[in-house]
Amino acid sequence: MKSWIYLLIAIIVEVIGTSGLKASDGFTRLWPSLLTIVAYCTSFFFLSLTLRIIPVGIAYAVWGGVGIVLITFVGWIYFGQRLDVPAILGMSLIVSGVVILSVFSKTVPH
């Protein structure tokens, strides 16, 4: 269970880092740039702890999939980026894939 908590922390911090990357304006703004660097380092640290238990392919699929969906919502809410029907459909497929991996795969420790 601890590895899933580490993965959740890695995902959340990665989304914070990606938000900082957008706000850094190409690393031209100091504080968002520093936030990005610290967040990505922290995210990779917690992802590495996750990989002690969860297979790398599964962990990366969940990390990437959930991260994509969360950063898309952050972009929509904070940066005013719009979502069209194909984007929403695509993210629904990503979420479905993550759920199938997490719930039904026998390679994932439950």
FITI-401148 format. One record per residue: residue in one letter; x, y, z of N, C-alpha, C in turn. Coordinates in steps of 0.02 Angstrom, whole numbers, plus 50000, padded with zeros to 5 digits. Last residue first. Example, Ala and Ser with C-alpha at 12.3 -4.5 7.8 and 13.67 -1.06 7.14 Angstrom:
2
S506424988850354506844994750357506455000250394 A506604971650390506154977550390506604983550390 
***
This chain:
110
H499184970649742498564973649770498584973349845 P500364972849615500244970849685499644974449714 V500064968349451500044973949498499924971249568 T499904957749369500594959949381500634965549432 K498594955749344498884951449395499614953349409 S497444968849319498084965849302498364961749359 F496284975149368496244968449340496904965049325 V496584987849425496094983349456496164976149432 S497584994249350497604994349423497154989049455 L497204992349215497864990249241497844989349316 I495924998349218495994991249199496664988549224 V496275011449254495835007449297495915000049281 V497045015149143497345015149210496925010949257 G496075014349041496675010149040497005009649108 S495165024249081494945017249076495545012549077 V495995035549067495745033649134495515026349134 I496135035148927496725034748971496515032449040 L494815036948886495155030748869495775029748913 S494615049848932494195044448959494515037648945 M495495056548851495635055948922495205050648956 G494805055348729495465052548738495655051648810 L493635062748759493595055548742494265052148752 I494195075448776493835072248831493775064748820 A494705077448647495155077548705494825074048765 P493535076948566494055071848559494545071648618 V492855088648620492585081948629493115076548619 D494085099848694493555098148647493345090948658 L494515111448817494495104348798493935103348748 R495575125948833494935122648821495025115348801 Q496445134148959496495129948899495845125948892 G496615142349071496085143849022496125139948958 F497445139349173497755142649115497255143949059 Y496645133449272497095138949289497375142749229 I495785123849207495545128149261495985134349270 W496545117949104495865120349090495655125449143 G497705114049170497745118549113497075121749097 V497135105149261497475111149286497525116349230 F496695095349170496205099149210496515105449240 T497935091249123497445093949076496915097949113 I498505086049236498785092249209498335095249157 L497665074549254497685079949304497955086449275 V497955067049137497265069249152497275075149201 I499335064949151499055068249092498355071049106 G499385057949274499705064549268499425068449208 V498775046049240498445050349289498735057449285 G499765041749144499045042449129498685047149176 G501015041549213500905045549153500175046849139 W500725032949321501025039649332500885044149272 V500275021449254499825024949301500075032049311 A501425018549179500775019449146500295023249190 Y502385016949279502455022449231501795023749194 A501895005649345501985011949381502005017849333 I501954996249240501314997849272501365004649306 G503324995949211502834997449159502164999649187 V503924992449336504054998849305503535000749251 P502914985149467503304984549405503344991249367 I503074990449634502644990349575503084989749513 I504214990549722503674985649728503274984849663 R505125000049686505364994449728504854988849729 L504495010449624504745005049582505064999349621 T504255019749723503695015749698503955009549662 L505465026149730505245022049787504685017349767 S505425032849608505945027649619505765023249678 L504405041849632504305036649581504815031149591 F505045050049725504495045849747504315040449696 F506035055549637506225052049698505665047349721 F505255061749541505655055949522505895052049582 S504695071949623504265067049590504665060849570 T505835079249659505435075949710504995070449680 C506215084049532506675079849572506295075949625 Y505055091549500505245085749460505735081149497 A505095101349604504525096749598504705090549556 V506295108149579506195104649643505635099449637 I506015113249449506595108949462506505104849525 T504855121049472504865115549423505425110649438 L505295130549564504755125949582504765119949536 L506205137349482506445133649540505925128549564 S505275142949391505815138549367506085134249424 P504495151249473504185145449441504705140449414 W505585160149510505235155949559504855150149527 L506115166149382506505162449432506095157649475 R505715164849214505485167449279505775163049334 T506155158049106506355165149110506125168349175 F505805145149069506325146049120506585153249122 G504665147048990505295145048959505895146049005 D503785151549095503855155049031504545153548999 S503395146049211504085148449208504235152249143 A502135140549198502185147349228502895150249222 K502485128049148502075132549108502155139749133 L503185123349260503525123849195503145128649149 G502195122849356502735127649363503115128649298 S501495112149302501155118649308501675124149316 T502455102349320502255104149252501885110849251 G502505102049461503095103849422502925105849351 I501215097549489501435104149515502035106549474 V501315085049430500825089849404500995096949428 E502275079449515502425080349444501945085249412 V501565078949634502135083449630502345084549557 I500605069149598500395075949619500975080849612 I501445058049570500995060849520500805068049537 A502095055749692502485057049632502055060349578 I500985052749774501395058649788501795060649726 L500595040749711500135046449713500515052949727 L501725032949740501555034449671501075040349667 Y501655032249879502235035449848502075037349775 I500465024949886500485031749914501075035549885 W500905013149830500385016949795500345024049821 S501815008949926502065010649860501545014549820 K501005005950035501445011750039501695013849970 M500414994050000500005000050000500435006350000 
***
